[in-house]
């Protein structure tokens, strides 16, 4: 009988399988050494752990600084847990020769190594790709940094907000805010999450190539280039002359009790919006009929549209748009988005347990029909797996104490 794919209960995709079948993890059997801290690297390695890789997080005796970030319960950070669920924690003082020797032993059985130190740090520790590849030619070594591993900016310190500014993103975003001359404050770190996701994809690419060549390689991920990738049309507009634009086309539409975002991205969408508002005559208005004219006169169009929308509640406006197939959404809080029935249907939030109890973590935003992609439901205490992992690597008690800085 031919296999067929479809949606099962609870929003998971799977093939038709015998009763009792349990989906496997796609990266089961892979071992990852994770030297990364904060957000970008840990986001990448959390995705690897979600896919079933054994991720060994190497932490300093003080631990990843995200362990101290709120919300905190019984000393356990859910911000840290969101990024590090499913990983083992091993404490090593990398400044000690004993710890460096322990890493070289662990590398021999590793498939992947991820780090996001400033370029040159791992070389000074003799733990860079050039030093470790001879020990394990199959090793895929992923280095995430602000500007890339080489070049005139490679040694500059970089966190996501700095990279946002350096990439042109902040100025590009500000130009869509009418009357604004001061860039926004930064609290949502696109550069970190985007770089972590690109690193995950690049590692998967290198794994595929390793099947053919038998060799690992160095993966060099730049946060700057990640952020420049978000400025799709702006990157082209910086090279060529483009017609002037009126009011930005994607923005809030005022209603009686709030705002709704409506995205008019096609001729059909524009026409449907006019019908939803009860003004089909707007479709033939010479100021709006053609796309380029509409862009120039978008402010005038929105003034007309808001005369209609301000008479409706957000819910009524959304109902009218949904009825005509106009893409829109109320502006929601994160808590409201988490409560969306669509999120529940896809089982997008998984419960994770740590020293503080439990919390919900967001799964990867993709599903595989024949593999489990959900978050692994535990978050390790600092150094919880040190003894077990280092003993497996062949270290005795004295060597472990020296390598961890306890002696």
C-alpha positions as CSV (number, residue, x, y, z in Angstrom):
1,X,0.0,0.0,0.0
2,X,1.4,3.4,-0.9
3,X,2.1,5.8,2.0
4,X,0.1,9.0,2.2
5,X,0.9,12.0,4.3
6,X,-1.7,14.1,6.2
7,X,-2.4,16.0,9.3
8,X,-3.1,13.9,12.4
9,X,-4.7,15.0,15.6
10,X,-3.0,17.8,17.6
11,X,-1.6,19.3,14.4
12,X,1.3,17.0,13.9
13,X,2.2,15.8,10.4
14,X,3.0,12.2,10.0
15,X,2.8,9.3,7.6
16,X,0.3,6.5,8.0
17,X,2.2,4.1,10.4
18,X,1.3,1.0,12.4
19,X,-0.2,1.5,15.8
20,X,2.3,2.2,18.5
21,X,4.8,3.8,16.0
22,X,6.9,6.5,17.6
23,X,8.5,9.2,15.5
24,X,12.2,9.4,15.8
25,X,14.4,12.5,16.0
26,X,16.2,13.4,12.7
27,X,19.6,14.1,14.3
28,X,19.6,11.2,16.8
29,X,23.1,9.9,17.2
30,X,24.9,13.2,16.5
31,X,27.0,14.7,19.2
32,X,27.4,18.4,19.5
33,X,29.9,20.4,21.7
34,X,28.3,23.7,22.4
35,X,30.6,26.5,23.6
36,X,28.2,29.3,22.8
37,X,26.6,31.7,25.2
38,X,23.8,34.3,25.4
39,X,21.3,33.9,22.4
40,X,22.6,33.3,18.8
41,X,24.7,30.1,19.4
42,X,22.3,28.7,22.1
43,X,19.4,29.2,19.7
44,X,21.2,27.2,17.0
45,X,22.1,24.4,19.4
46,X,18.7,24.2,20.9
47,X,17.4,23.5,17.4
48,X,20.0,20.8,17.1
49,X,18.8,19.3,20.4
50,X,15.2,19.5,19.3
51,X,16.1,17.4,16.3
52,X,17.6,14.8,18.6
53,X,21.3,15.6,18.7
54,X,23.2,15.0,22.0
55,X,24.2,18.6,22.8
56,X,26.9,19.0,25.5
57,X,26.9,22.6,26.6
58,X,30.4,23.6,27.8
59,X,30.1,26.3,30.5
60,X,32.5,28.3,32.6
61,X,32.4,27.7,36.4
62,X,30.2,30.9,36.5
63,X,27.9,29.5,33.9
64,X,26.3,31.2,30.9
65,X,25.2,34.7,31.8
66,X,21.7,33.9,30.6
67,X,21.3,31.7,33.7
68,X,20.8,35.0,35.7
69,X,18.2,36.6,33.5
70,X,14.6,36.9,34.6
71,X,12.1,35.3,35.0
72,X,13.9,33.5,37.8
73,X,12.2,30.8,40.0
74,X,14.3,29.1,42.6
75,X,17.4,30.5,40.8
76,X,16.4,28.9,37.5
77,X,15.9,31.2,34.5
78,X,13.2,30.4,32.0
79,X,15.0,32.7,29.5
80,X,18.0,30.5,29.8
81,X,15.7,27.4,29.6
82,X,14.0,28.5,26.4
83,X,17.4,28.6,24.7
84,X,19.0,25.6,26.3
85,X,16.3,23.0,26.9
86,X,17.4,19.4,26.1
87,X,21.2,20.0,26.5
88,X,23.7,18.5,28.9
89,X,25.7,20.9,31.0
90,X,29.4,20.4,31.6
91,X,31.6,22.9,33.5
92,X,35.1,23.4,32.3
93,X,37.6,26.2,32.9
94,X,38.9,26.6,29.4
95,X,41.9,28.6,30.6
96,X,43.4,25.4,32.1
97,X,45.5,23.0,30.1
98,X,43.5,20.1,31.7
99,X,40.2,21.5,30.3
100,X,41.7,22.0,26.9
101,X,43.0,18.5,26.9
102,X,39.5,17.3,27.9
103,X,38.0,19.1,25.0
104,X,40.4,17.5,22.5
105,X,39.3,14.1,23.9
106,X,35.6,15.0,23.5
107,X,36.2,16.3,20.0
108,X,37.3,12.9,18.8
109,X,33.7,11.6,19.2
110,X,31.9,14.8,18.2
111,X,30.1,15.6,15.0
112,X,29.6,19.3,15.5
113,X,31.1,22.1,17.5
114,X,29.4,25.5,17.9
115,X,31.0,28.6,19.4
116,X,30.3,32.3,19.3
117,X,33.4,33.8,20.9
118,X,35.0,36.8,19.3
119,X,37.3,35.5,16.4
120,X,40.7,34.5,17.8
121,X,39.6,33.4,21.2
122,X,39.4,29.7,20.4
123,X,42.7,29.9,18.5
124,X,44.4,31.3,21.6
125,X,43.1,28.3,23.5
126,X,44.3,26.0,20.6
127,X,40.7,24.9,20.2
128,X,40.0,26.5,16.8
129,X,39.1,24.5,13.7
130,X,42.7,24.4,12.5
131,X,43.7,22.8,15.8
132,X,40.8,20.3,16.1
133,X,40.2,19.2,12.5
134,X,43.3,16.9,12.5
135,X,41.9,15.1,15.6
136,X,38.6,14.5,13.8
137,X,38.4,15.3,10.1
138,X,34.6,14.7,10.1
139,X,34.1,17.6,12.6
140,X,31.8,20.4,11.5
141,X,32.9,23.5,13.3
142,X,30.4,26.4,13.4
143,X,31.7,29.8,14.4
144,X,29.1,32.6,14.9
145,X,30.4,36.1,15.2
146,X,29.3,39.7,14.7
147,X,31.1,40.4,11.4
148,X,32.6,37.1,10.3
149,X,35.9,35.3,11.2
150,X,38.1,37.5,9.0
151,X,38.2,41.1,7.7
152,X,38.7,44.6,9.0
153,X,35.7,44.4,11.4
154,X,36.2,40.9,12.6
155,X,37.7,41.8,15.9
156,X,35.1,44.4,16.9
157,X,32.8,43.4,19.8
158,X,29.3,42.9,18.8
159,X,25.9,42.2,20.3
160,X,22.6,42.1,18.4
161,X,21.7,45.8,19.0
162,X,25.0,47.0,17.7
163,X,24.7,44.8,14.6
164,X,21.1,46.1,14.0
165,X,22.6,49.6,13.8
166,X,25.6,48.6,11.7
167,X,23.6,46.6,9.1
168,X,21.4,49.6,8.1
169,X,18.3,47.8,9.5
170,X,17.5,50.4,12.2
171,X,17.6,53.3,9.8
172,X,15.6,51.4,7.2
173,X,13.0,50.6,9.8
174,X,12.9,54.2,11.0
175,X,12.1,55.5,7.5
176,X,8.8,53.6,7.8
177,X,7.8,55.6,10.9
178,X,6.3,58.9,9.8
179,X,7.9,62.0,11.4
180,X,10.6,60.0,13.2
181,X,14.3,61.1,13.2
182,X,15.6,59.1,16.2
183,X,16.1,55.4,15.8
184,X,14.1,53.0,18.0
185,X,15.3,51.4,21.2
186,X,16.2,47.7,20.8
187,X,14.7,44.9,22.9
188,X,13.9,42.2,20.4
189,X,17.1,40.7,19.1
190,X,16.6,39.7,15.4
191,X,20.3,39.4,14.7
192,X,20.7,36.7,17.4
193,X,17.7,34.6,16.4
194,X,18.3,35.0,12.7
195,X,22.0,34.1,13.0
196,X,21.2,31.1,15.1
197,X,18.7,29.9,12.5
198,X,21.1,30.4,9.6
199,X,23.8,28.5,11.6
200,X,21.4,25.6,12.1
201,X,20.7,25.5,8.3
202,X,24.4,25.8,7.4
203,X,25.3,23.0,9.8
204,X,22.6,20.8,8.2
205,X,24.1,21.7,4.8
206,X,27.6,20.7,5.9
207,X,26.2,17.4,7.3
208,X,24.7,16.6,3.9
209,X,28.0,17.3,2.2
210,X,29.8,15.2,4.7
211,X,27.7,12.2,3.6
212,X,29.3,12.6,0.1
213,X,32.9,13.6,1.1
214,X,33.4,12.1,4.5
215,X,34.9,15.4,5.7
216,X,33.7,18.1,8.0
217,X,34.4,21.8,7.5
218,X,34.4,25.3,9.0
219,X,31.0,27.1,9.0
220,X,31.4,30.9,9.4
221,X,28.2,32.8,10.2
222,X,28.1,36.6,10.2
223,X,25.4,38.4,12.2
224,X,26.0,41.6,10.1
225,X,25.2,39.7,6.9
226,X,22.2,38.0,8.6
227,X,20.7,41.4,9.4
228,X,21.4,42.8,6.0
229,X,19.4,39.9,4.7
230,X,16.3,41.3,6.3
231,X,16.6,44.5,4.3
232,X,15.5,42.9,1.0
233,X,14.0,45.8,-0.9
234,X,16.2,48.4,0.8
235,X,19.3,46.6,-0.3
236,X,18.2,47.0,-3.9
237,X,16.9,50.5,-3.4
238,X,20.4,51.5,-2.1
239,X,21.8,50.6,-5.6
240,X,19.2,52.0,-7.9
241,X,16.9,55.0,-8.1
242,X,13.4,54.2,-7.1
243,X,10.2,56.3,-7.4
244,X,9.3,58.4,-4.3
245,X,6.8,56.7,-1.9
246,X,4.1,58.3,0.1
247,X,2.9,57.1,3.5
248,X,4.3,53.6,4.2
249,X,1.8,51.0,3.0
250,X,2.0,48.6,5.9
251,X,0.9,50.1,9.2
252,X,-1.9,50.4,11.7
253,X,-5.5,51.2,10.7
254,X,-7.4,52.9,13.4
255,X,-10.6,51.4,14.7
256,X,-12.9,52.6,17.5
257,X,-11.1,50.6,20.2
258,X,-7.6,50.1,18.8
259,X,-5.7,49.2,15.7
260,X,-5.6,46.5,13.1
261,X,-2.7,45.7,10.7
262,X,-3.9,45.2,7.2
263,X,-1.4,44.1,4.4
264,X,-2.4,45.3,1.0
265,X,0.2,43.4,-1.1
266,X,-1.6,42.6,-4.3
267,X,-4.2,44.1,-6.6
268,X,-6.8,41.5,-5.4
269,X,-6.1,42.5,-1.8
270,X,-6.6,46.2,-2.6
271,X,-9.9,45.4,-4.4
272,X,-11.1,43.2,-1.6
273,X,-10.3,45.9,1.0
274,X,-12.4,48.4,-1.0
275,X,-15.3,45.9,-1.1
276,X,-15.0,45.1,2.6
277,X,-15.2,48.9,3.4
278,X,-18.3,49.1,1.3
279,X,-16.7,51.4,-1.2
280,X,-16.0,49.5,-4.5
281,X,-15.8,52.8,-6.3
282,X,-12.4,53.3,-4.8
283,X,-11.1,50.6,-7.1
284,X,-11.5,52.9,-10.1
285,X,-10.3,56.1,-8.4
286,X,-7.5,57.3,-10.7
287,X,-5.4,58.1,-7.6
288,X,-5.5,54.5,-6.5
289,X,-6.2,52.3,-9.5
290,X,-2.6,51.7,-10.5
291,X,0.0,50.4,-8.0
292,X,2.6,53.1,-8.4
293,X,0.0,55.9,-8.2
294,X,-1.5,54.1,-5.1
295,X,1.9,54.1,-3.4
296,X,2.3,57.8,-3.9
297,X,-1.3,58.6,-2.7
298,X,-1.5,55.9,0.0
299,X,-1.9,58.5,2.8
300,X,-5.0,59.8,1.0
301,X,-6.4,56.3,0.6
302,X,-5.9,55.5,4.3
303,X,-7.6,58.7,5.3
304,X,-10.7,57.5,3.5
305,X,-10.3,53.9,4.8
306,X,-10.1,55.1,8.4
307,X,-13.3,57.1,8.1
308,X,-14.9,53.7,7.7
309,X,-12.7,51.7,10.2
310,X,-13.0,54.2,13.0
311,X,-16.7,53.4,13.2
312,X,-16.0,49.8,13.9
313,X,-14.3,47.9,16.7
314,X,-11.2,45.9,16.0
315,X,-13.2,42.7,16.0
316,X,-15.8,44.1,13.6
317,X,-13.0,45.3,11.3
318,X,-11.3,42.0,11.3
319,X,-14.6,40.2,10.6
320,X,-15.1,42.4,7.5
321,X,-11.6,41.8,6.2
322,X,-11.7,38.1,6.9
323,X,-15.0,37.8,5.0
324,X,-13.3,39.3,1.9
325,X,-10.0,37.6,2.3
326,X,-7.9,40.7,3.2
327,X,-4.8,39.7,5.3
328,X,-5.1,41.4,8.6
329,X,-4.6,41.0,12.4
330,X,-5.3,42.9,15.6
331,X,-2.1,44.0,17.4
332,X,-1.6,41.3,20.1
333,X,0.6,40.9,23.0
334,X,2.9,37.9,23.2
335,X,0.6,36.4,25.9
336,X,-2.3,36.8,23.5
337,X,-0.4,35.1,20.7
338,X,0.5,32.2,22.9
339,X,-3.2,31.7,23.7
340,X,-4.1,31.5,20.0
341,X,-6.0,28.3,19.1
342,X,-3.7,27.8,16.1
343,X,-0.7,27.6,18.5
344,X,-2.6,25.0,20.5
345,X,-3.5,23.1,17.4
346,X,0.1,22.8,16.3
347,X,1.3,22.0,19.8
348,X,3.8,24.8,19.3
349,X,4.5,25.2,23.1
350,X,6.1,22.3,25.0
351,X,6.5,22.1,28.8
352,X,10.0,22.1,30.0
353,X,11.1,21.2,33.5
354,X,14.0,22.7,35.5
355,X,15.0,23.4,39.1
356,X,12.3,26.0,39.3
357,X,9.4,23.8,38.2
358,X,8.1,24.0,34.7
359,X,7.6,26.5,31.9
360,X,6.5,26.5,28.3
361,X,9.1,26.8,25.5
362,X,8.3,27.5,21.8
363,X,9.1,24.7,19.4
364,X,10.9,25.1,16.1
365,X,8.5,26.8,13.6
366,X,8.6,23.7,11.3
367,X,7.2,20.2,11.4
368,X,8.5,17.0,9.7
369,X,6.1,14.3,8.6
370,X,8.4,11.5,9.8
371,X,10.4,13.0,12.7
372,X,9.7,14.6,16.0
373,X,10.7,18.3,16.2
374,X,9.4,19.2,19.6
375,X,11.6,20.7,22.4
376,X,13.2,18.2,24.7
377,X,11.5,18.8,28.0
378,X,14.3,19.3,30.5
379,X,16.8,22.1,31.3
380,X,20.0,21.0,33.1
381,X,21.5,22.6,36.2
382,X,24.9,24.1,35.8
383,X,27.4,21.3,35.6
384,X,24.8,18.6,36.0
385,X,26.5,16.3,33.5
386,X,30.1,17.2,34.2
387,X,31.1,14.0,35.9
388,X,29.4,11.6,33.6
389,X,30.6,13.2,30.3
390,X,34.2,13.7,31.5
391,X,34.4,10.2,32.9
392,X,33.2,8.8,29.6
393,X,36.0,10.8,28.0
394,X,38.5,9.0,30.2
395,X,39.3,11.6,32.9
396,X,39.8,10.5,36.5
397,X,38.7,12.4,39.6
398,X,41.9,14.5,39.8
399,X,41.8,15.4,36.2
400,X,38.1,16.4,36.4
401,X,38.8,18.6,39.4
402,X,41.6,20.4,37.6
403,X,39.7,20.8,34.4
404,X,36.7,22.3,36.1
405,X,38.7,24.7,38.2
406,X,37.8,22.9,41.4
407,X,41.4,22.1,42.2
